[in-house]
Amino acid sequence: MSEFSLYLLQQLINGLTIGSTYALIAIGYTMVYGIIGMINFAHGEIYMIGSYVTFIVIAGLLGMGMVSLPIILIIALVVAMFIASTYGWTIERVAYRPLRGSNRLIPLISAIGMSIFLQNFVVLSQGSRDVALPPQITGGWNFGDPSVFEVSLSYMQVLIFIITFISMTLLTLFISRSRMGRACRACSEDLGMTNLLGIDTNKIIALTFIVGAALAAIAGLLLGLYYGVVNPFVGFIAGLKAFTAAVLGGIGSIPGAVLGGLILGVTEAMTSAFFPSEYKDVVSFGLLVLILLFRPSGLLGKPEVEKV
Amino acid sequence: MNSSKLYNAVFAAGISFILACLMIGVKLDTDSTVLAVKGATAEQWAWIIGGIAVVFLSQLFSTQVDALFRAIPKPDIQALLPQQQKFATLKPWLIAAIIVVMMIWPFMVSRGSVDLATLTLIYIMLGLGLNIVVGLAGLLDLGFVAFYAVGAYTYALLSQYFGMSFWACLPISAGLAATFGFLLGFPVLRLRGDYLAIVTLGFGEIIRILLNNWTSLTGGPNGISGIAKPTLFGLEFNRRAKEEGAMTFHEYFDMDYSSSYKVIFLYLIAVLLVICVIYLINRLMRMPIGRAWEALREDEIACRSLGLNRTAIKLSAFTLGASTAGFAGCFFAARQGFISPESFIFIESAIILAIVVLGGMGSQMGIIFAAIIMTILPELAREFSEYRMLLFGLLMVVMMRWRPQGLVPMKRPNLELKQQ
């Protein structure tokens, strides 16, 4: 293969890596939107908190002299998911549930306030500087002729693919097979009717926040390890990207969020292959505007009918 | 007190412990290149435990706490205002008195407070502009600061490259900001409310990224400095005139040079601009277009069935809001003399939104009131400045929960059937 196509292949791999984590965050947006029709603006901050918790646990366990990397990672994952879910649940309980049923703008403004609050809460408690963690998972496979262009696929990237794939599969099974999952689907179909049929919709809504937050925490762990740096401001932009991904795929649809995340990740990687990387955000927001213009319901979304 | 109360209280306290202990109780710290975890100080733990105790007790005695809150009389700001009838005759005099006081006031106080008042006036202008979009038309715009930036950079660039004066640039800035608003609004205003919020947010980021990276034009992160100050019919407020032969303000009026003239002059321009904006918006609100904005906010489907063109109406609100931000931006650039993309971050949009929400969406009085609170309070509480944004966020959540209509809710003439 020529140097150029190998270069593109490398960008495709990088794009899919980032894209799959966007997908994990986007699911949180899409599930919440699908059920209560609001944008959980603070979702990006949950991802950031997930990253911080991961760093704290890893640094703490390494400090205590634990050496087995898989065990450290599993503990970090479990703790991060637990803490992030607690945050997600609390946010819903404190900032959104009392506002349910009011004008659409009101919960959205509350969510923006929550996002600002959480960001500054972390700034105050953890400091606003970058926190760097030395790479834990190093090495990888290299393909191609070193004299032309070497495509590398690091173990970290493979780990991201595997964990994303496992979480997606578990989520799909949960949504399609379990009792709670069926209730979730019923809620997104018709909240009022579900309530009448004797399902505790408050519980189901809380559950969506918990599941979304747990997935965001997984993304936080993966991206935290991948980049090796975290600061309190990563949540804002990641949340925005993930929301773009959710809209791209059709908000409310879980496969759509995954597709949107992957497309967005690849688009960004391809953009930064040809333009200065600062412009990749410009391209992804441009993409969002174009999608909303020509296909407002997204790639896999159902067109929304406004009822009086 | 029953057992479910106790259960609730223990549960809430447990949740607060989980939330607090990992983020506040433990701090990441780089310890000679190795990332280490440090425990919190005893004082911080005391705070955490104190906070948890508050949560626990407030849950345990929630009925009593609620009763206590209900016992506090709600401040009825409307009642403080004079009666509607009397107010109508008094109003012109009151407005004249306020304007006179605002004109005389800066000559009696310190330079610092005049400067602060100018900043407040900028925020009032921005708040009024966003009020058209969010409060009246009900479109959530999270990238309002982008138009502010367009206005500021228009003046800065025109003044730097073409030496144009502030007064000539003021309408150009507003016009260009309005054009940007139009171009952005045209495609996206057909979308539903929450999509619009995200698209405008993205637009705000795009503008900031462009300003940051287009170094050859905007100077990138270094910004533009040495922006010319406004002049009074060509009279400068510097010690010496920039151009040969030109006169400065103090030479022309044969006074001693004082730097506070410049500050007061800027303040007076700001007062003038704010009065213009308030007047214009007040007229617009009474025109069919203003009525249409509010009608569209209340019920879009009803409006469409009555034959109102919703895209045109939304677009007019969006464009007018943007042009107000352009005005404010142009003035901001002139006042600072230096601008950089740092001044136009998302937080700035959030602050303006907070002003609108706090004041009461749609209510001009409320917004002026809120802008004054939001700019003066941080100055008064400087030792708490690091908590400023935290409290901002909290305030937005709390306001939405307890008083979504704002401090001074918008009042419109209405008739109510009294229930027997």
Interface residues (C-beta under 8 A of the other chain):
Chain A: M38 I39 I49 Y52 V53 F55 I56 A59 G60 L62 G63 V79 F82 I83 T86 Y87 W89 T90 V94 A95 P98 L99 S102 N103 R104 L105 I106 P107 L108 I109 S110 I112 G113 M114 S115 I116 F117 L118 Q119 N120 F121 V122 V123 L124 S125 Q126 G127 V131 A132 L133 P134 F236 I237 L240 F243 T244 V247 P276 E278 Y279 D281 V282 F285 G286 L288 V289 L292 L293 P296 E304 E306 V308
Chain B: I15 I18 L19 L22 M23 I24 V26 K27 L28 T30 V34 L35 A36 V37 V134 G138 L140 L142 P187 V188 R190 L191 R192 G193 D194 Y195 A197 I198 V199 L201 G202 F203 E205 I206 I209 L210 N212 N213 I301 F346 I347 A350 L353 A354 V357 M361 E386 Y387 M389 L390 F392 G393 L394 L395 M396 V397 M399 M400 R401 P404
